[in-house]
Amino acid sequence: MKRRLVITAATAVLAAAGLGAGLGLSGGANAATTAPVTGRAAAAKSPGYVVLDCSFKPAIEPSTYVWTCADYGTGIQDMRWTSWTAHLASGYGTFWENDCTPNCAAGKILRYPVLATFWGSAAVQGHPADRRYAQLTLVFPGNRPPVYGPNGTVSYPLTQTFATNYDHR
């Protein structure tokens, strides 16, 4: 019960923040895809909201989502989605990243509990009836991953937001 309250409260905060940031704004439509939509709600009628992973594969409510491929991989896994609407998708699971220490090939995969919210709106190139989320905000309720800044500074922010619409190619 306590976990559900925390998730509900965090989702409400993220929703309010997302609405304040202008959920209806379109991002660039630079993601070309013809792959089939996957996930629990793949059979749902269009228009649908999808996320595009680093290989431009669209998915609805994916249990795993990778947005940084190759050596310095990052993603979320074991996701349980509590909401998937035209305004935002929210859920909880595990954030993971390769620490690339001493190098990316020999790096360790670090994992952190996370509350995740996809939001924003952008076109899905080649699929005019579908839209994709343009942003991903992560909230770390426990341990947090380090974020490295200029001059070697390190911080451990409670939240991180990523664009999901950059060109991975």
C-alpha atoms as an extended CHARMM CRD file, in Angstrom:
* protein
*
       169  EXT
         1         1  MET       CA              0.0000000000        0.0000000000        0.0000000000  PROA      1               0.0000000000
         2         2  LYS       CA              2.7760000000        2.4170000000        0.9280000000  PROA      2               0.0000000000
         3         3  ARG       CA              4.5940000000        1.7050000000       -2.3800000000  PROA      3               0.0000000000
         4         4  ARG       CA              1.3980000000        2.4060000000       -4.3730000000  PROA      4               0.0000000000
         5         5  LEU       CA              1.0130000000        5.7580000000       -2.5540000000  PROA      5               0.0000000000
         6         6  VAL       CA              4.6010000000        6.7090000000       -3.3900000000  PROA      6               0.0000000000
         7         7  ILE       CA              4.1090000000        5.7280000000       -7.0370000000  PROA      7               0.0000000000
         8         8  THR       CA              0.8050000000        7.6060000000       -7.2690000000  PROA      8               0.0000000000
         9         9  ALA       CA              2.2870000000       10.7200000000       -5.6600000000  PROA      9               0.0000000000
        10        10  ALA       CA              5.3720000000       10.6400000000       -7.8900000000  PROA      10              0.0000000000
        11        11  THR       CA              3.2220000000       10.1560000000      -10.9860000000  PROA      11              0.0000000000
        12        12  ALA       CA              1.0400000000       13.1160000000      -10.0130000000  PROA      12              0.0000000000
        13        13  VAL       CA              4.1090000000       15.3250000000       -9.5010000000  PROA      13              0.0000000000
        14        14  LEU       CA              5.5620000000       14.2730000000      -12.8550000000  PROA      14              0.0000000000
        15        15  ALA       CA              2.2340000000       14.7750000000      -14.5980000000  PROA      15              0.0000000000
        16        16  ALA       CA              1.9280000000       18.2850000000      -13.2000000000  PROA      16              0.0000000000
        17        17  ALA       CA              5.5140000000       19.0640000000      -14.1920000000  PROA      17              0.0000000000
        18        18  GLY       CA              4.9360000000       17.6500000000      -17.6720000000  PROA      18              0.0000000000
        19        19  LEU       CA              1.7490000000       19.6330000000      -18.1630000000  PROA      19              0.0000000000
        20        20  GLY       CA              3.5440000000       22.7720000000      -17.0570000000  PROA      20              0.0000000000
        21        21  ALA       CA              6.2950000000       22.0710000000      -19.5700000000  PROA      21              0.0000000000
        22        22  GLY       CA              3.7690000000       21.8460000000      -22.4100000000  PROA      22              0.0000000000
        23        23  LEU       CA              2.9030000000       18.2420000000      -23.1200000000  PROA      23              0.0000000000
        24        24  GLY       CA              1.3340000000       19.1290000000      -26.4300000000  PROA      24              0.0000000000
        25        25  LEU       CA              4.5110000000       20.5000000000      -27.9390000000  PROA      25              0.0000000000
        26        26  SER       CA              5.8660000000       18.5200000000      -30.8450000000  PROA      26              0.0000000000
        27        27  GLY       CA              9.4610000000       17.4070000000      -30.9990000000  PROA      27              0.0000000000
        28        28  GLY       CA             11.3310000000       16.7980000000      -34.2310000000  PROA      28              0.0000000000
        29        29  ALA       CA             10.1070000000       13.8220000000      -36.2320000000  PROA      29              0.0000000000
        30        30  ASN       CA             13.4700000000       12.3730000000      -37.1460000000  PROA      30              0.0000000000
        31        31  ALA       CA             12.7390000000        8.7570000000      -36.2190000000  PROA      31              0.0000000000
        32        32  ALA       CA             11.9540000000        6.5970000000      -39.2170000000  PROA      32              0.0000000000
        33        33  THR       CA             10.4450000000        3.2130000000      -38.4530000000  PROA      33              0.0000000000
        34        34  THR       CA              8.4860000000        0.4890000000      -40.1530000000  PROA      34              0.0000000000
        35        35  ALA       CA              8.9010000000       -2.1360000000      -37.4420000000  PROA      35              0.0000000000
        36        36  PRO       CA              5.7770000000       -3.6120000000      -35.8840000000  PROA      36              0.0000000000
        37        37  VAL       CA              4.5680000000       -2.2450000000      -32.5800000000  PROA      37              0.0000000000
        38        38  THR       CA              5.2230000000       -4.5940000000      -29.6590000000  PROA      38              0.0000000000
        39        39  GLY       CA              4.0970000000       -4.7760000000      -26.0520000000  PROA      39              0.0000000000
        40        40  ARG       CA              0.9270000000       -5.5810000000      -24.1150000000  PROA      40              0.0000000000
        41        41  ALA       CA             -1.3320000000       -3.1510000000      -25.9560000000  PROA      41              0.0000000000
        42        42  ALA       CA              0.0360000000       -3.7120000000      -29.4690000000  PROA      42              0.0000000000
        43        43  ALA       CA             -3.3660000000       -4.7850000000      -30.7360000000  PROA      43              0.0000000000
        44        44  ALA       CA             -5.0330000000       -1.5680000000      -29.5710000000  PROA      44              0.0000000000
        45        45  LYS       CA             -6.7050000000        0.5970000000      -32.1810000000  PROA      45              0.0000000000
        46        46  SER       CA             -4.8080000000        3.6010000000      -33.5600000000  PROA      46              0.0000000000
        47        47  PRO       CA             -4.0430000000        6.3100000000      -32.8500000000  PROA      47              0.0000000000
        48        48  GLY       CA             -1.6280000000        4.9190000000      -30.3280000000  PROA      48              0.0000000000
        49        49  TYR       CA              1.2280000000        6.3300000000      -28.2980000000  PROA      49              0.0000000000
        50        50  VAL       CA              4.4910000000        4.4380000000      -28.6400000000  PROA      50              0.0000000000
        51        51  VAL       CA              8.0910000000        4.7360000000      -27.5270000000  PROA      51              0.0000000000
        52        52  LEU       CA             10.9620000000        4.1870000000      -29.9470000000  PROA      52              0.0000000000
        53        53  ASP       CA             14.0320000000        2.4060000000      -28.6200000000  PROA      53              0.0000000000
        54        54  CYS       CA             17.5810000000        2.9080000000      -29.8340000000  PROA      54              0.0000000000
        55        55  SER       CA             16.8580000000        0.6450000000      -32.8370000000  PROA      55              0.0000000000
        56        56  PHE       CA             13.7280000000        2.6780000000      -33.7400000000  PROA      56              0.0000000000
        57        57  LYS       CA             11.4620000000       -0.2370000000      -32.7660000000  PROA      57              0.0000000000
        58        58  PRO       CA              8.1010000000        1.0890000000      -31.5360000000  PROA      58              0.0000000000
        59        59  ALA       CA              6.5180000000       -0.4150000000      -28.4310000000  PROA      59              0.0000000000
        60        60  ILE       CA              3.5120000000        0.1050000000      -26.2030000000  PROA      60              0.0000000000
        61        61  GLU       CA              4.0270000000       -0.5980000000      -22.4920000000  PROA      61              0.0000000000
        62        62  PRO       CA              7.3690000000       -2.3860000000      -23.0080000000  PROA      62              0.0000000000
        63        63  SER       CA              8.7710000000       -4.3260000000      -20.0620000000  PROA      63              0.0000000000
        64        64  THR       CA             12.2650000000       -3.2960000000      -21.2400000000  PROA      64              0.0000000000
        65        65  TYR       CA             13.2070000000       -0.0450000000      -22.9750000000  PROA      65              0.0000000000
        66        66  VAL       CA             16.7540000000        0.7780000000      -24.1550000000  PROA      66              0.0000000000
        67        67  TRP       CA             17.4710000000        4.3200000000      -25.3250000000  PROA      67              0.0000000000
        68        68  THR       CA             21.2710000000        4.2510000000      -25.4520000000  PROA      68              0.0000000000
        69        69  CYS       CA             22.6530000000        1.3190000000      -27.4250000000  PROA      69              0.0000000000
        70        70  ALA       CA             26.2120000000        0.1380000000      -27.9530000000  PROA      70              0.0000000000
        71        71  ASP       CA             28.9720000000        0.3530000000      -25.3830000000  PROA      71              0.0000000000
        72        72  TYR       CA             27.4970000000        2.9200000000      -23.0290000000  PROA      72              0.0000000000
        73        73  GLY       CA             24.0620000000        1.3080000000      -22.7620000000  PROA      73              0.0000000000
        74        74  THR       CA             21.2510000000        2.6430000000      -20.5890000000  PROA      74              0.0000000000
        75        75  GLY       CA             17.6640000000        1.5780000000      -20.1850000000  PROA      75              0.0000000000
        76        76  ILE       CA             14.8200000000        0.5360000000      -17.9400000000  PROA      76              0.0000000000
        77        77  GLN       CA             13.6510000000       -3.0150000000      -17.3350000000  PROA      77              0.0000000000
        78        78  ASP       CA             11.0610000000       -5.0360000000      -15.4070000000  PROA      78              0.0000000000
        79        79  MET       CA              8.6240000000       -2.1740000000      -15.9670000000  PROA      79              0.0000000000
        80        80  ARG       CA              5.1020000000       -2.2790000000      -14.5650000000  PROA      80              0.0000000000
        81        81  TRP       CA              3.0140000000        0.4220000000      -16.2570000000  PROA      81              0.0000000000
        82        82  THR       CA              0.3080000000        2.0450000000      -14.1410000000  PROA      82              0.0000000000
        83        83  SER       CA             -0.8190000000        4.4370000000      -16.8940000000  PROA      83              0.0000000000
        84        84  TRP       CA             -0.4400000000        4.6260000000      -20.7030000000  PROA      84              0.0000000000
        85        85  THR       CA             -2.5050000000        7.4770000000      -22.1490000000  PROA      85              0.0000000000
        86        86  ALA       CA             -2.2580000000       10.1910000000      -24.7920000000  PROA      86              0.0000000000
        87        87  HSD       CA             -0.8260000000       12.5640000000      -22.1670000000  PROA      87              0.0000000000
        88        88  LEU       CA              1.7120000000       10.4050000000      -20.3590000000  PROA      88              0.0000000000
        89        89  ALA       CA              2.7830000000        6.8960000000      -19.5160000000  PROA      89              0.0000000000
        90        90  SER       CA              4.0060000000        6.1060000000      -16.0250000000  PROA      90              0.0000000000
        91        91  GLY       CA              5.2480000000        3.0710000000      -14.1910000000  PROA      91              0.0000000000
        92        92  TYR       CA              7.9940000000        1.6300000000      -12.0260000000  PROA      92              0.0000000000
        93        93  GLY       CA             10.8620000000       -0.7860000000      -12.5010000000  PROA      93              0.0000000000
        94        94  THR       CA             14.6550000000       -0.7650000000      -12.6790000000  PROA      94              0.0000000000
        95        95  PHE       CA             16.9940000000        1.7300000000      -14.3670000000  PROA      95              0.0000000000
        96        96  TRP       CA             20.2960000000        0.2300000000      -15.5520000000  PROA      96              0.0000000000
        97        97  GLU       CA             23.4670000000        1.6430000000      -17.0470000000  PROA      97              0.0000000000
        98        98  ASN       CA             26.9550000000        0.4910000000      -17.9620000000  PROA      98              0.0000000000
        99        99  ASP       CA             29.4760000000        2.3040000000      -15.7600000000  PROA      99              0.0000000000
       100       100  CYS       CA             32.1950000000        1.8550000000      -18.4410000000  PROA      100             0.0000000000
       101       101  THR       CA             34.8640000000        1.3490000000      -15.7500000000  PROA      101             0.0000000000
       102       102  PRO       CA             37.6890000000        0.6880000000      -16.5770000000  PROA      102             0.0000000000
       103       103  ASN       CA             36.2100000000        0.7600000000      -20.1080000000  PROA      103             0.0000000000
       104       104  CYS       CA             32.7840000000        0.1010000000      -21.6060000000  PROA      104             0.0000000000
       105       105  ALA       CA             33.6130000000       -3.4530000000      -22.7130000000  PROA      105             0.0000000000
       106       106  ALA       CA             34.6560000000       -4.4000000000      -19.1650000000  PROA      106             0.0000000000
       107       107  GLY       CA             32.1500000000       -2.1440000000      -17.3920000000  PROA      107             0.0000000000
       108       108  LYS       CA             29.7020000000       -3.2060000000      -14.7260000000  PROA      108             0.0000000000
       109       109  ILE       CA             25.9290000000       -2.9000000000      -15.1600000000  PROA      109             0.0000000000
       110       110  LEU       CA             24.5520000000       -0.7730000000      -12.3120000000  PROA      110             0.0000000000
       111       111  ARG       CA             20.8580000000       -0.9810000000      -11.3580000000  PROA      111             0.0000000000
       112       112  TYR       CA             18.5850000000        1.4300000000       -9.4570000000  PROA      112             0.0000000000
       113       113  PRO       CA             14.8640000000        1.3450000000       -8.5910000000  PROA      113             0.0000000000
       114       114  VAL       CA             13.0120000000        3.9270000000      -10.6860000000  PROA      114             0.0000000000
       115       115  LEU       CA              9.6760000000        5.5870000000      -11.3250000000  PROA      115             0.0000000000
       116       116  ALA       CA              9.4640000000        6.3890000000      -15.0440000000  PROA      116             0.0000000000
       117       117  THR       CA              7.2050000000        8.7750000000      -16.9550000000  PROA      117             0.0000000000
       118       118  PHE       CA              7.0970000000        9.1840000000      -20.7370000000  PROA      118             0.0000000000
       119       119  TRP       CA              5.5030000000       12.4420000000      -21.8700000000  PROA      119             0.0000000000
       120       120  GLY       CA              5.4320000000       14.9580000000      -24.7170000000  PROA      120             0.0000000000
       121       121  SER       CA              4.2430000000       14.3180000000      -28.2370000000  PROA      121             0.0000000000
       122       122  ALA       CA              5.9490000000       13.8100000000      -31.5850000000  PROA      122             0.0000000000
       123       123  ALA       CA              5.0020000000       12.2200000000      -34.9030000000  PROA      123             0.0000000000
       124       124  VAL       CA              5.9810000000        8.6680000000      -35.8260000000  PROA      124             0.0000000000
       125       125  GLN       CA              7.4060000000        8.9800000000      -39.3080000000  PROA      125             0.0000000000
       126       126  GLY       CA              5.6160000000        6.6850000000      -41.7490000000  PROA      126             0.0000000000
       127       127  HSD       CA              2.7150000000        6.0770000000      -39.3140000000  PROA      127             0.0000000000
       128       128  PRO       CA              0.4710000000        9.1720000000      -39.4790000000  PROA      128             0.0000000000
       129       129  ALA       CA             -2.1210000000        7.7750000000      -37.0300000000  PROA      129             0.0000000000
       130       130  ASP       CA              0.4750000000        7.1160000000      -34.3310000000  PROA      130             0.0000000000
       131       131  ARG       CA              2.2920000000        9.4330000000      -31.9570000000  PROA      131             0.0000000000
       132       132  ARG       CA              5.3470000000        8.8490000000      -29.8130000000  PROA      132             0.0000000000
       133       133  TYR       CA              6.4210000000       10.2160000000      -26.4790000000  PROA      133             0.0000000000
       134       134  ALA       CA              9.2030000000       12.7860000000      -26.8070000000  PROA      134             0.0000000000
       135       135  GLN       CA             10.5490000000       12.8770000000      -23.2220000000  PROA      135             0.0000000000
       136       136  LEU       CA             11.3640000000       10.4250000000      -20.4380000000  PROA      136             0.0000000000
       137       137  THR       CA             11.6290000000       11.5640000000      -16.8210000000  PROA      137             0.0000000000
       138       138  LEU       CA             13.0710000000        9.2180000000      -14.2090000000  PROA      138             0.0000000000
       139       139  VAL       CA             12.6260000000        9.5780000000      -10.4430000000  PROA      139             0.0000000000
       140       140  PHE       CA             15.0030000000        7.6340000000       -8.1870000000  PROA      140             0.0000000000
       141       141  PRO       CA             13.2740000000        6.8530000000       -4.8700000000  PROA      141             0.0000000000
       142       142  GLY       CA             16.3440000000        5.0780000000       -3.4290000000  PROA      142             0.0000000000
       143       143  ASN       CA             19.9810000000        4.9920000000       -4.5090000000  PROA      143             0.0000000000
       144       144  ARG       CA             20.7140000000        7.2390000000       -7.4640000000  PROA      144             0.0000000000
       145       145  PRO       CA             23.1250000000        6.9700000000      -10.3830000000  PROA      145             0.0000000000
       146       146  PRO       CA             25.9280000000        9.5190000000      -10.5920000000  PROA      146             0.0000000000
       147       147  VAL       CA             25.7550000000       12.3190000000      -13.1580000000  PROA      147             0.0000000000
       148       148  TYR       CA             29.0960000000       13.7030000000      -14.2560000000  PROA      148             0.0000000000
       149       149  GLY       CA             29.3590000000       17.3950000000      -14.9970000000  PROA      149             0.0000000000
       150       150  PRO       CA             32.0360000000       19.7680000000      -16.1940000000  PROA      150             0.0000000000
       151       151  ASN       CA             35.4480000000       19.6920000000      -14.5170000000  PROA      151             0.0000000000
       152       152  GLY       CA             34.7770000000       16.2320000000      -13.0550000000  PROA      152             0.0000000000
       153       153  THR       CA             31.9330000000       17.3020000000      -10.7760000000  PROA      153             0.0000000000
       154       154  VAL       CA             29.5680000000       14.5220000000       -9.6950000000  PROA      154             0.0000000000
       155       155  SER       CA             25.9800000000       14.8410000000       -8.4990000000  PROA      155             0.0000000000
       156       156  TYR       CA             23.2150000000       12.3900000000       -7.6110000000  PROA      156             0.0000000000
       157       157  PRO       CA             19.9730000000       14.0940000000       -8.7150000000  PROA      157             0.0000000000
       158       158  LEU       CA             16.5580000000       12.8320000000       -7.6330000000  PROA      158             0.0000000000
       159       159  THR       CA             15.2710000000       13.1450000000      -11.2180000000  PROA      159             0.0000000000
       160       160  GLN       CA             16.7030000000       12.9860000000      -14.7270000000  PROA      160             0.0000000000
       161       161  THR       CA             14.9340000000       13.8470000000      -17.9900000000  PROA      161             0.0000000000
       162       162  PHE       CA             15.9560000000       12.5890000000      -21.4250000000  PROA      162             0.0000000000
       163       163  ALA       CA             14.7550000000       13.3960000000      -24.9350000000  PROA      163             0.0000000000
       164       164  THR       CA             13.5050000000       10.2650000000      -26.6850000000  PROA      164             0.0000000000
       165       165  ASN       CA             13.4830000000       11.9270000000      -30.0950000000  PROA      165             0.0000000000
       166       166  TYR       CA             17.1570000000       12.2940000000      -30.9030000000  PROA      166             0.0000000000
       167       167  ASP       CA             18.5550000000       10.5440000000      -33.9640000000  PROA      167             0.0000000000
       168       168  HSD       CA             20.3410000000        7.3780000000      -32.7780000000  PROA      168             0.0000000000
       169       169  ARG       CA             21.8530000000        6.6290000000      -36.1970000000  PROA      169             0.0000000000
